[in-house]
Amino acid sequence: MKLSTMSYTFSRQREHFDLQRMLRLTRELGLDGIDFVTLHGYDPEDLRRMCDDLGIRVVCHTLIVDLNFPDEESRRPGIEACKRGLEAAVILGAPVVMIPTPAKRGQDSTVARANWIAGLKEVAPLAADAGVTLTVENFPGRESPFVTADHLLEAVEAVPGLKITFDNGNAATGEDPVESFARSATYVVHAHFKDWDVRDEPAEGFRRMMDGRYYRPALIGEGVIDHASCLAVMAKVGYKGYIDVEYEGDKYDPYEATRRAVDYLRGLEPSLA
């Protein structure tokens, strides 16, 4: 099991975000790498230097771009942003890039999926030329284009070279995450782990997802996701990639959350032997 820091876990709590402190924690916990979700206002050369100084490998670079349009002209700004993101990934030394794929409010998921696939077809040859693996993840939401393995496999079959970042928490909002991973494992090159509190009825702070239930972010190990079974199926198929430690809640600051989540996941390792 190779665990990596996810910078989004830290940057989403802006009052706590300290890049150098995040990198020191990555080193202190002996994590195997870091996923930079955006560049956080830094030049990629500077981020690479800071990571090199601490012996931290950049294992993924996540690009926030919008390709959810039906025509090439509307997608052009997003494609240009992808070009810059791929250039940054090369400088960072990241072998993988990921693009989150939300739907627009009120948009049918099938329409959103078709738009994203069209855009990803334009990005795929650019990623190949850069020597970087392009991925999308299971993305949560009632109207999300990519939640289940079927959704992701449709994109992989349509876009040459496209691979998958498996998000066990997001997959769980549409289907069993263990089965979801098993079905898509051939194409999974990176992963995110996260957790949820779940209710059958609406409540403050909870969001309705594709399966009709209501979800609120929780710390890994404190929610409903069966991480041990997810790790077991990943081990069974020989997954060798990294797993980002992701936290979207506010119960803990990101430094404590990451410590607790890493301790929990490492505590599961003996059962996988």
C-alpha positions as CSV (number, residue, x, y, z in Angstrom):
1,M,0.0,0.0,0.0
2,K,1.5,3.3,-1.2
3,L,-0.2,6.3,0.4
4,S,0.1,9.8,-0.9
5,T,-0.8,13.3,0.3
6,M,-3.6,15.0,-1.6
7,S,-3.0,18.8,-1.5
8,Y,-6.8,19.4,-1.9
9,T,-7.3,18.0,1.6
10,F,-5.3,20.9,2.9
11,S,-6.1,23.7,0.5
12,R,-9.9,23.4,0.9
13,Q,-9.5,24.6,4.6
14,R,-7.9,27.8,3.5
15,E,-7.2,29.1,7.0
16,H,-5.0,26.0,7.6
17,F,-3.2,25.8,4.3
18,D,0.6,26.0,4.6
19,L,2.4,24.4,1.7
20,Q,5.7,23.9,3.6
21,R,3.9,22.4,6.6
22,M,2.0,20.1,4.3
23,L,5.3,18.9,2.7
24,R,6.9,18.4,6.1
25,L,4.0,16.3,7.3
26,T,4.3,14.2,4.1
27,R,7.9,13.6,4.9
28,E,7.3,13.0,8.6
29,L,4.6,10.4,8.0
30,G,6.7,8.6,5.5
31,L,4.1,9.0,2.8
32,D,5.1,7.8,-0.7
33,G,4.3,10.9,-2.7
34,I,2.0,13.8,-3.2
35,D,-0.8,14.7,-5.6
36,F,-0.8,18.5,-6.4
37,V,-4.4,19.5,-7.0
38,T,-3.7,22.7,-8.9
39,L,-0.3,24.5,-8.4
40,H,-1.7,26.6,-5.5
41,G,-0.2,29.8,-7.0
42,Y,3.3,28.5,-7.3
43,D,5.5,27.9,-10.3
44,P,5.9,24.2,-11.0
45,E,9.6,24.6,-10.9
46,D,9.4,25.9,-7.3
47,L,7.1,23.1,-6.3
48,R,9.4,20.5,-7.8
49,R,12.4,22.0,-6.0
50,M,10.7,22.0,-2.7
51,C,9.6,18.4,-3.1
52,D,13.1,17.3,-4.3
53,D,14.6,19.0,-1.2
54,L,12.5,16.8,1.0
55,G,12.7,13.6,-1.1
56,I,9.0,13.7,-2.0
57,R,7.8,12.3,-5.3
58,V,5.0,14.1,-7.2
59,V,2.8,11.1,-8.2
60,C,-0.1,13.0,-9.8
61,H,-1.1,16.5,-10.9
62,T,-4.8,17.2,-10.9
63,L,-6.1,19.8,-13.4
64,I,-9.2,21.8,-12.7
65,V,-10.5,22.6,-16.2
66,D,-13.9,22.7,-17.9
67,L,-14.4,20.6,-21.0
68,N,-18.1,20.1,-20.5
69,F,-19.3,21.7,-23.7
70,P,-20.8,20.2,-26.9
71,D,-18.6,22.0,-29.4
72,E,-14.8,22.5,-29.9
73,E,-14.9,26.3,-29.8
74,S,-16.4,26.3,-26.3
75,R,-13.9,23.7,-25.1
76,R,-10.9,25.7,-26.5
77,P,-10.1,27.6,-23.2
78,G,-10.2,24.3,-21.3
79,I,-8.0,22.6,-23.9
80,E,-5.5,25.4,-23.6
81,A,-5.6,25.1,-19.8
82,C,-4.9,21.4,-20.2
83,K,-1.8,22.1,-22.3
84,R,-0.5,24.3,-19.5
85,G,-1.3,21.7,-17.0
86,L,0.4,18.9,-18.9
87,E,3.5,21.2,-19.2
88,A,3.4,21.6,-15.4
89,A,3.0,17.9,-14.8
90,V,6.2,17.2,-16.9
91,I,8.1,19.8,-14.8
92,L,6.8,18.3,-11.5
93,G,7.7,14.8,-12.7
94,A,4.1,13.6,-12.3
95,P,3.5,10.5,-14.3
96,V,-0.3,10.9,-14.0
97,V,-2.7,13.8,-14.5
98,M,-6.4,13.7,-13.4
99,I,-9.3,15.9,-14.6
100,P,-12.4,16.0,-12.3
101,T,-15.5,15.9,-14.4
102,P,-18.6,17.6,-12.8
103,A,-21.9,18.1,-14.6
104,K,-23.4,21.5,-14.8
105,R,-26.4,22.3,-12.7
106,G,-29.5,20.7,-14.1
107,Q,-27.6,18.9,-16.9
108,D,-28.5,15.4,-17.8
109,S,-25.6,13.0,-16.9
110,T,-25.7,11.4,-20.3
111,V,-25.2,14.8,-22.0
112,A,-22.4,15.7,-19.6
113,R,-20.7,12.3,-20.2
114,A,-20.8,12.9,-24.0
115,N,-19.4,16.4,-23.6
116,W,-16.6,15.2,-21.4
117,I,-15.7,12.3,-23.6
118,A,-15.4,14.6,-26.6
119,G,-13.1,16.9,-24.7
120,L,-11.0,14.1,-23.3
121,K,-10.5,12.8,-26.9
122,E,-8.9,16.2,-27.6
123,V,-6.7,16.0,-24.5
124,A,-5.6,12.4,-24.9
125,P,-3.0,12.9,-27.7
126,L,-1.6,15.9,-25.9
127,A,-1.0,13.8,-22.8
128,A,0.5,11.0,-24.9
129,D,2.9,13.5,-26.5
130,A,3.9,14.7,-23.0
131,G,4.5,11.2,-21.8
132,V,1.8,11.6,-19.1
133,T,-1.1,9.2,-18.4
134,L,-4.5,11.0,-18.5
135,T,-7.1,9.9,-16.0
136,V,-10.6,10.6,-14.8
137,E,-12.2,9.6,-11.5
138,N,-15.5,8.4,-10.1
139,F,-17.0,11.9,-9.4
140,P,-19.9,12.2,-7.0
141,G,-23.3,13.8,-7.6
142,R,-26.8,12.9,-8.8
143,E,-26.1,14.3,-12.3
144,S,-22.4,13.3,-12.4
145,P,-21.3,11.8,-15.8
146,F,-18.8,9.4,-14.2
147,V,-19.8,7.6,-10.9
148,T,-20.0,3.8,-11.7
149,A,-17.6,1.5,-13.4
150,D,-19.9,1.4,-16.5
151,H,-19.6,5.1,-16.8
152,L,-15.8,5.1,-16.6
153,L,-15.5,2.1,-18.9
154,E,-17.6,3.9,-21.5
155,A,-15.0,6.7,-21.5
156,V,-12.0,4.4,-21.5
157,E,-13.3,2.6,-24.5
158,A,-14.0,5.8,-26.4
159,V,-10.8,7.7,-25.6
160,P,-7.5,6.1,-26.6
161,G,-5.0,6.0,-23.7
162,L,-7.4,7.2,-21.1
163,K,-7.1,5.5,-17.7
164,I,-8.9,5.6,-14.3
165,T,-8.3,7.2,-10.9
166,F,-10.4,5.0,-8.7
167,D,-12.2,6.9,-5.9
168,N,-13.6,4.4,-3.4
169,G,-15.8,6.9,-1.6
170,N,-17.2,8.4,-4.8
171,A,-17.8,5.0,-6.3
172,A,-19.9,4.1,-3.2
173,T,-22.4,6.8,-4.0
174,G,-23.5,4.8,-7.0
175,E,-22.6,1.2,-6.4
176,D,-20.5,-1.2,-4.2
177,P,-17.0,0.2,-4.4
178,V,-15.3,-3.3,-4.2
179,E,-17.3,-4.5,-7.2
180,S,-16.7,-1.2,-8.9
181,F,-12.9,-1.5,-8.5
182,A,-12.9,-5.1,-9.6
183,R,-14.8,-4.3,-12.9
184,S,-12.5,-1.3,-13.7
185,A,-9.2,-2.6,-12.3
186,T,-7.5,-3.2,-15.6
187,Y,-7.5,0.5,-16.2
188,V,-6.9,1.9,-12.7
189,V,-3.5,3.6,-12.4
190,H,-4.2,5.9,-9.4
191,A,-6.6,6.0,-6.5
192,H,-8.3,8.2,-3.9
193,F,-9.7,7.0,-0.5
194,K,-12.3,9.0,1.3
195,D,-15.3,8.4,3.6
196,W,-18.9,9.4,4.3
197,D,-21.6,9.6,6.8
198,V,-24.8,8.4,5.1
199,R,-28.5,8.9,5.8
200,D,-31.7,7.8,4.0
201,E,-33.4,11.1,4.6
202,P,-32.3,14.7,4.0
203,A,-30.4,16.5,6.7
204,E,-28.3,19.6,7.1
205,G,-24.8,19.2,5.6
206,F,-25.8,16.0,3.6
207,R,-26.0,15.9,-0.1
208,R,-28.1,13.6,-2.2
209,M,-26.2,11.3,-4.5
210,M,-26.9,9.0,-7.4
211,D,-28.1,6.1,-5.3
212,G,-30.8,8.3,-3.7
213,R,-29.2,8.5,-0.3
214,Y,-27.7,11.5,1.5
215,Y,-23.9,11.9,2.1
216,R,-21.7,14.0,4.3
217,P,-17.9,13.9,4.3
218,A,-16.3,11.9,7.1
219,L,-12.7,11.0,8.0
220,I,-11.4,7.8,6.6
221,G,-12.2,5.1,9.1
222,E,-15.0,7.0,10.8
223,G,-17.6,6.6,8.0
224,V,-19.4,3.8,6.2
225,I,-16.8,2.8,3.6
226,D,-15.3,-0.7,4.0
227,H,-11.7,0.3,3.3
228,A,-10.3,-3.1,4.3
229,S,-12.4,-4.8,1.6
230,C,-11.3,-2.2,-0.9
231,L,-7.7,-2.7,-0.1
232,A,-8.1,-6.5,-0.2
233,V,-9.5,-6.5,-3.8
234,M,-6.8,-4.1,-4.8
235,A,-4.2,-6.4,-3.4
236,K,-5.8,-9.4,-5.1
237,V,-5.6,-7.9,-8.6
238,G,-2.0,-6.6,-7.9
239,Y,-2.7,-2.9,-7.8
240,K,0.7,-1.2,-7.5
241,G,-0.3,2.5,-7.7
242,Y,-0.7,5.2,-5.1
243,I,-3.7,6.0,-2.9
244,D,-4.4,9.6,-2.1
245,V,-5.6,10.3,1.5
246,E,-8.6,12.6,0.9
247,Y,-10.6,14.4,3.5
248,E,-13.4,16.9,2.7
249,G,-14.8,17.3,6.2
250,D,-14.3,20.1,8.8
251,K,-14.3,18.1,12.1
252,Y,-10.5,18.0,12.0
253,D,-7.9,20.3,10.6
254,P,-6.2,18.7,7.5
255,Y,-3.0,17.9,9.4
256,E,-4.7,15.9,12.2
257,A,-7.1,14.4,9.6
258,T,-4.2,13.1,7.5
259,R,-2.4,11.7,10.6
260,R,-5.5,9.9,11.8
261,A,-6.4,8.5,8.3
262,V,-2.8,7.3,7.6
263,D,-2.7,5.5,11.0
264,Y,-6.1,3.9,10.3
265,L,-5.1,2.7,6.8
266,R,-1.7,1.4,8.0
267,G,-3.5,-0.4,10.8
268,L,-5.4,-2.4,8.1
269,E,-2.2,-3.7,6.4
270,P,-1.6,-6.7,8.7
271,S,-5.0,-8.1,7.6
272,L,-4.0,-7.9,4.0
273,A,-0.9,-10.1,4.3
